[in-house]
Amino acid sequence: MSAVAHREAATGGLWSRMSLGQKQVIWAWGFLAVPLVFYAVIRFWPTFQAFYLSVTDWTITRPASYVGLENYKRLFADPLFWEVFRNTFMYLILGTPISLLISFVVAYYLDRVRFMHSFIRALYFLPFLTTAAAMAWVWRWFYQPVPIGVINDILAGLGIPQQPFLRSTSQALPAVLAPAVWAGLGFQIIIFLAGLRAIPVTYYEAARIDGLSEGAILRKITIPLLKPTLVFLVVFSSIGFLRIFDQVYNINSNDPGGPLNSTKPLVLMIYQTAFSSYEMGYAAAQTVVLFMILLVISLVQLRLMRDR
Amino acid sequence: MATIELDRLVKRYGQTTVVHGIDLSIQDGEFVVLVGPSGCGKSTTLRMIAGLEEISGGEIRIANRVVNDLQPKDRNIAMVFQNYAIYPHMTVAENIAFGLYRSTLSKSEKRQRVEQAAETLGLSHLLERRPSALSGGQRQRVAIGRAMVRDPAAFLFDEPLSNLDAQLRTQMRIEIKRLHHRLGTTSVFVTHDQVEAMTMADRIVVMRDGHILQVGTPLELYEKPVDVFTARFIGSPTMNLLPATLKEGGAELSTGGLIRVSPPSAPRADVLIGARPQDLVPSSPDTPGLTVSGNVVVVETLGSETLVHIENAGQTIIGSAPGRQIPKVGEHLTLHAPLDRLYCFDKSTEKALAIR
């Protein structure tokens, strides 16, 4: 019996001689192949290409030739790079904590609101759907002097002197950051709300019976249990602020990154090096540096915030 | 330790009333089980005692003190939840110590209390573990430890065994019972499982649709159910109910046959005659009582006894045979229950009638 069955199987094609496990593997890789090829061609190959370009002096008009670490030496000696570097980190260390704090407070209280809950949540989410260009235009008007600018109107009404905002080298960066924070709030609130909802109600009830105050519940139960959500949002929003570009580019379109480079982030510098000066090799080196910064910061954050 | 009194307790959600003015008095040190199908208001009642739900009407007194408007923390009660409610980011010791959050004891005294509770519950070797490393039964013990450590006036249990598997449930049932014997703390236990209620309770409170149907010891409920609902709810498998008509000299079953019972004080026409499967055994009808016969349709062998389902005039009746005597399916069988083991209920009001 078994000999006959064996012979029959052996006479079939290669496919019929394979075990069920082998067939499953082939099917799985068959399906995975499409996104894999796409990723390799669209993502990974250009990434490696950027690494290669960063050690060449390619400028579109001239073929690329190997220059070693020349681009990196030039970058680290460039005072503009260090200013941009400082700006980028200002966006990060101001933007991440401020946006997380505001979105947590909003989510924490919105979670308790039953009246028009979905509508309010939708309102908060709306800026996230808006294009950065439109948003930047509106905020640019907000920052205008009296009588156009709403903010200066209010300040004037309160008897406070008018502020230059986007025209001042010290105020411009926070003024650009504000709409960026505002735009990201909706997303962060939704994620925080989901995190809050995932905490079982009985945890709070047990805490109430044990006599914890609202503050103690927040400190000892809510925030520790929100940690996975918090880690995700910190990493996600840090990457967002390190890569800030469209908010800056659009709010000051006649002098992007100005005044006097005081709002210019790294990505904008890369953009200008590549597509205004056409120094592709130099821009690629900047990209590699940005990549390293993102990688290091993300890894450090994950390390610090993992189980402690 | 304390007494708990419910006085015309009402709970309304908007237009819907879920607890209809119930009265209950729980003695100091008593273990009371609230039992009923889901949605009967038992959990709501417990949560009102705990202070987690506001009271819409009536009064709750714990240790003779009205607690209607007191915060849960000021009622000196401890609660054990169905999903344990122990915190995943804290160790077992920290979780148990959480019960002492408001206590003014010194650190070493708290530590001692925690260790004592852990010892009682057999958790001593697990104190530094996280809940994720514990089994379901151990987690529930941690929750009980957190409740115990404070030495509360009363324990409130909200279906604490429902998330455990059958074997563990039986074991935890005994552990909670033994713990109650040792501590002697007043306990209110909510469950939908009548076996849990029967095995654990000093007194059982049967609830349905926001009303208390009957309060009594497990045996009282088993022997003298006041209505059809309690009769069917308590005992497993459920009581057989056979429609009958009361007549001069006895009750005539709708399937034929007369049971010689002394008619109740106020004669009623239609009744239900009840017989528990355990009382309905294969035997010859030499004593007065209920006799039914029919073909065996299903046999459930339990080892200690054998449940026999027979078909009698379109109705399936469950009886029991001794463990080693297993009737065959299709066999004709006569079951008999003595007169003093029968129950009688008014068919329209479903209230029990005295027939003995």
Contacts between the chains, C-beta under 8 A, distances in Angstrom:
chain1	res1	chain2	res2	distance
A	200	B	83	6.1
A	200	B	85	7.0
A	202	B	81	4.5
A	202	B	82	7.7
A	202	B	83	5.7
A	202	B	85	4.0
A	203	B	85	5.5
A	203	B	87	6.7
A	205	B	50	7.9
A	205	B	52	5.3
A	205	B	72	7.8
A	205	B	79	7.5
A	205	B	81	7.2
A	205	B	85	7.1
A	206	B	79	6.8
A	206	B	81	6.4
A	206	B	85	4.0
A	206	B	146	7.8
A	207	B	98	7.8
A	208	B	51	7.9
A	208	B	52	7.1
A	208	B	71	7.4
A	208	B	72	4.9
A	208	B	73	6.6
A	209	B	50	6.3
A	209	B	51	7.7
A	209	B	52	7.6
A	209	B	72	4.5
A	209	B	73	6.5
A	209	B	77	6.8
A	209	B	78	6.7
A	209	B	79	5.1
A	210	B	73	7.0
A	210	B	98	5.6
A	210	B	99	5.8
A	210	B	101	5.0
A	210	B	102	7.1
A	210	B	146	7.5
A	210	B	150	7.8
A	211	B	72	8.0
A	211	B	73	3.4
A	211	B	101	5.6
A	211	B	102	3.7
A	212	B	73	7.8
A	212	B	101	5.9
A	216	B	101	7.6
A	221	B	87	6.5
A	224	B	87	7.7
A	224	B	89	4.4
A	225	B	87	7.6
A	225	B	88	7.3
A	225	B	89	6.5
A	227	B	89	7.5
